[in-house]
Amino acid sequence: MFSFFPHYLSGEPKSHVKTIISQSGRHIVSELNKEIEKLGRRISELIEANYELSEIYRIVTSMLGMGFQNAVCLMVYTYNFRRFNYDARKIACYYGIAPFGKVSCTSINTDPHVHYMANRQIKAMLTQAALAAIRYNKTISKYYSGLVEEGKKNQVALNNVKNKLINLVTAMARNNKLYNPEYRMST
């Protein structure tokens, strides 16, 4: 008998095939998680084995919100910031968070917006870093709140936070300085 209700609501016992598939799926997920954990440990070993990588990693992760995945992603895609010559604007363009508008003398005037062809994976990772920074980093949280109070939409303010993170982390890496929570940002 076909039913729109799940088996546990209709009183029917769970089929043997569903049980096997469910157990198999859990086993595959468990194995993948083990492999991901191994890869994470191997990446950490590689970072620790190289002085320059370990210093940049230490600097990037000193900012609240920038964790292991974001730091490694930033270091890999920017070749330890050298690919873009420590230029935060170029890195922001690559990440797809630098807004551009069109302006002409007569008819073409558009609001700045980010390009749709950005690498969505690294952009999503940076979004998570920005959300964590807003939550745990008081300076970034004040910056975000100030932008929202000025009337910026939440997504625009979040994109500004992403840009601020890239600017700060790039400057920290260029100057070989750890994050200073007492640093006062301008809006």
Backbone torsions as a table, in degrees:
resi	resn	phi	psi	omega
1	MET	NA	128.9	179.6
2	PHE	-82.4	136.9	-178.6
3	SER	-138.7	144.0	176.0
4	PHE	-82.4	-10.4	-178.5
5	PHE	-92.2	143.8	175.0
6	PRO	-61.1	157.6	-175.9
7	HIS	-57.0	-34.9	-176.7
8	TYR	-75.0	-15.9	175.2
9	LEU	-91.8	-30.4	-176.8
10	SER	-87.6	-9.5	178.8
11	GLY	87.8	-2.2	179.5
12	GLU	-78.1	144.3	177.8
13	PRO	-70.4	152.2	179.3
14	LYS	-70.7	135.5	-176.5
15	SER	-72.8	156.1	-179.8
16	HIS	-64.5	-38.1	-179.5
17	VAL	-64.1	-44.3	179.1
18	LYS	-61.7	-38.1	179.3
19	THR	-64.4	-44.9	-179.9
20	ILE	-63.7	-45.8	-179.9
21	ILE	-62.6	-43.1	179.8
22	SER	-62.1	-45.7	178.6
23	GLN	-64.5	-40.3	178.9
24	SER	-63.8	-43.6	178.5
25	GLY	-61.8	-44.0	178.1
26	ARG	-63.4	-37.8	178.9
27	HIS	-65.5	-43.1	179.6
28	ILE	-63.4	-44.7	178.6
29	VAL	-62.2	-41.5	178.5
30	SER	-61.7	-44.0	179.3
31	GLU	-65.9	-41.2	177.5
32	LEU	-62.7	-41.5	177.9
33	ASN	-62.7	-37.5	176.9
34	LYS	-64.6	-42.3	179.1
35	GLU	-65.7	-40.2	177.7
36	ILE	-62.3	-41.5	177.7
37	GLU	-62.8	-42.2	177.8
38	LYS	-61.9	-45.0	179.6
39	LEU	-62.6	-39.5	177.4
40	GLY	-61.8	-42.5	177.8
41	ARG	-65.0	-39.5	-179.6
42	ARG	-66.5	-40.8	177.3
43	ILE	-62.8	-43.1	178.0
44	SER	-60.8	-41.0	178.3
45	GLU	-62.7	-42.7	179.3
46	LEU	-63.7	-39.4	178.6
47	ILE	-65.7	-45.8	-178.6
48	GLU	-65.8	-28.3	-177.7
49	ALA	-75.9	-17.9	-177.4
50	ASN	-114.4	122.4	-175.9
51	TYR	-60.5	-47.5	-177.8
52	GLU	-62.1	-45.0	178.8
53	LEU	-62.6	-42.3	-178.4
54	SER	-67.1	-35.5	177.9
55	GLU	-67.9	-46.3	178.7
56	ILE	-63.2	-41.7	178.2
57	TYR	-60.6	-44.5	179.6
58	ARG	-62.1	-41.0	-179.7
59	ILE	-66.5	-48.7	-176.9
60	VAL	-63.5	-43.9	-177.8
61	THR	-78.0	-3.8	176.4
62	SER	-71.9	-18.1	176.7
63	MET	-84.8	127.0	177.8
64	LEU	-61.9	130.2	-177.9
65	GLY	110.2	-29.3	179.6
66	MET	-93.7	102.4	-178.6
67	GLY	-98.6	-165.7	-175.8
68	PHE	-56.0	-53.3	-175.3
69	GLN	-63.8	-43.9	179.6
70	ASN	-66.3	-40.7	179.9
71	ALA	-63.8	-47.0	-179.5
72	VAL	-64.7	-43.5	178.8
73	CYS	-59.3	-47.8	-179.9
74	LEU	-62.4	-42.7	-179.4
75	MET	-66.5	-39.4	-177.7
76	VAL	-71.9	-51.0	-175.3
77	TYR	-69.8	-23.0	179.7
78	THR	-104.7	6.7	-175.6
79	TYR	49.9	52.5	179.7
80	ASN	61.6	38.7	177.2
81	PHE	75.1	-5.8	-177.3
82	ARG	-79.3	-26.2	-179.9
83	ARG	-57.7	-34.9	-178.1
84	PHE	-110.8	14.8	176.4
85	ASN	53.8	42.8	178.7
86	TYR	56.2	31.4	178.8
87	ASP	-98.7	108.2	-175.8
88	ALA	-63.0	-35.1	-179.6
89	ARG	-65.0	-40.9	178.4
90	LYS	-66.6	-39.4	177.6
91	ILE	-64.8	-41.9	178.3
92	ALA	-63.1	-37.8	176.0
93	CYS	-63.3	-44.7	-179.7
94	TYR	-62.9	-40.2	178.9
95	TYR	-73.5	-14.0	179.2
96	GLY	80.4	29.7	-179.0
97	ILE	-118.2	1.3	179.1
98	ALA	-89.7	117.7	-178.8
99	PRO	-80.8	141.4	176.0
100	PHE	-130.6	141.8	174.5
101	GLY	-118.2	167.3	177.0
102	LYS	-110.3	131.1	-179.1
103	VAL	-136.4	131.1	171.9
104	SER	-133.6	173.1	-177.2
105	CYS	-68.4	-29.1	-171.4
106	THR	-115.9	-66.0	-165.2
107	SER	-115.4	-25.8	-173.2
108	ILE	-97.9	108.7	175.2
109	ASN	-140.9	110.8	178.3
110	THR	-121.5	151.9	175.6
111	ASP	-67.1	148.9	177.0
112	PRO	-62.7	139.1	175.8
113	HIS	-148.9	160.4	-178.9
114	VAL	-85.2	156.2	-177.0
115	HIS	-79.5	144.0	-176.9
116	TYR	-77.1	-14.2	-174.8
117	MET	-91.5	19.7	-179.3
118	ALA	-69.3	160.7	174.1
119	ASN	-70.9	106.3	-172.3
120	ARG	-66.5	-30.9	-179.4
121	GLN	-66.2	-49.1	-178.3
122	ILE	-72.8	-29.5	176.5
123	LYS	-66.9	-40.8	178.0
124	ALA	-65.6	-38.2	178.0
125	MET	-64.8	-40.4	178.7
126	LEU	-67.8	-32.7	175.4
127	THR	-61.9	-43.4	178.3
128	GLN	-63.9	-38.0	177.4
129	ALA	-64.9	-40.9	179.4
130	ALA	-64.9	-41.8	178.4
131	LEU	-64.0	-40.7	177.5
132	ALA	-66.0	-40.1	179.2
133	ALA	-64.9	-40.4	178.0
134	ILE	-61.7	-37.7	-176.6
135	ARG	-76.4	-39.4	-170.8
136	TYR	-111.7	-16.5	-178.1
137	ASN	-103.2	111.9	-174.4
138	LYS	-61.0	-39.4	-179.1
139	THR	-64.3	-46.4	179.3
140	ILE	-66.9	-38.5	178.9
141	SER	-61.7	-43.4	176.8
142	LYS	-63.7	-41.0	178.8
143	TYR	-60.3	-47.8	179.8
144	TYR	-62.6	-46.0	-179.9
145	SER	-60.8	-40.2	178.5
146	GLY	-63.1	-39.2	178.6
147	LEU	-65.8	-41.8	179.8
148	VAL	-67.0	-40.0	178.5
149	GLU	-65.3	-29.7	177.1
150	GLU	-70.9	-11.8	178.3
151	GLY	107.4	4.6	177.9
152	LYS	-72.0	144.5	176.1
153	LYS	-66.9	154.7	-176.9
154	ASN	-56.5	-43.0	-178.1
155	GLN	-68.5	-35.0	177.4
156	VAL	-68.0	-43.9	178.2
157	ALA	-63.2	-39.4	178.1
158	LEU	-63.9	-40.1	177.5
159	ASN	-65.1	-36.9	175.9
160	ASN	-62.7	-38.3	177.8
161	VAL	-65.2	-41.3	177.4
162	LYS	-59.7	-44.9	177.8
163	ASN	-61.6	-41.6	179.7
164	LYS	-63.4	-42.2	177.8
165	LEU	-59.9	-46.5	179.7
166	ILE	-62.6	-43.3	179.0
167	ASN	-61.4	-46.6	-178.5
168	LEU	-65.7	-47.3	-177.4
169	VAL	-64.6	-39.9	178.7
170	THR	-64.6	-43.5	178.2
171	ALA	-64.3	-40.0	178.7
172	MET	-62.8	-43.3	179.9
173	ALA	-67.5	-41.4	-179.4
174	ARG	-63.5	-40.9	-177.1
175	ASN	-92.4	-0.7	-179.8
176	ASN	56.3	47.6	-178.0
177	LYS	-123.7	142.8	173.9
178	LEU	-77.1	160.8	179.0
179	TYR	-65.3	135.5	177.7
180	ASN	-110.0	110.9	-178.6
181	PRO	-65.5	-16.1	179.5
182	GLU	-85.2	-3.4	-179.5
183	TYR	-63.3	134.5	-179.9
184	ARG	-101.5	121.3	-179.0
185	MET	-93.3	148.0	172.4
186	SER	-97.4	152.3	-179.7
187	THR	-92.6	NA	NA
